């Protein structure tokens, strides 16, 4: 593969790409348990995901503390952090800490965020 990396702070020569990159394979390793989903609306204020962004989720990955997850909560999907709670076991963090989500099903763990620059400049 040709040099497709660049430095953020200094100019450098980049060879023209002569190969196509399969983003599915690049982001998932070819896994059948991964999905790409476009986000509509806004999530928790400190989650770096905005309206119009795309997220890669892995349905087979087990969430760990502070992973960003997509959950099924009462038939609706939401994005939140997955965190342990000493009194209740595992819970999901919301913008209203006094109202944690306790009954949910994990749909998948977010593994990549693809930002939509057009959506942020509208």
Order of alpha helices (4+ residues) and beta strands (2+ residues): alpha-beta-beta-beta-beta-beta-beta-alpha
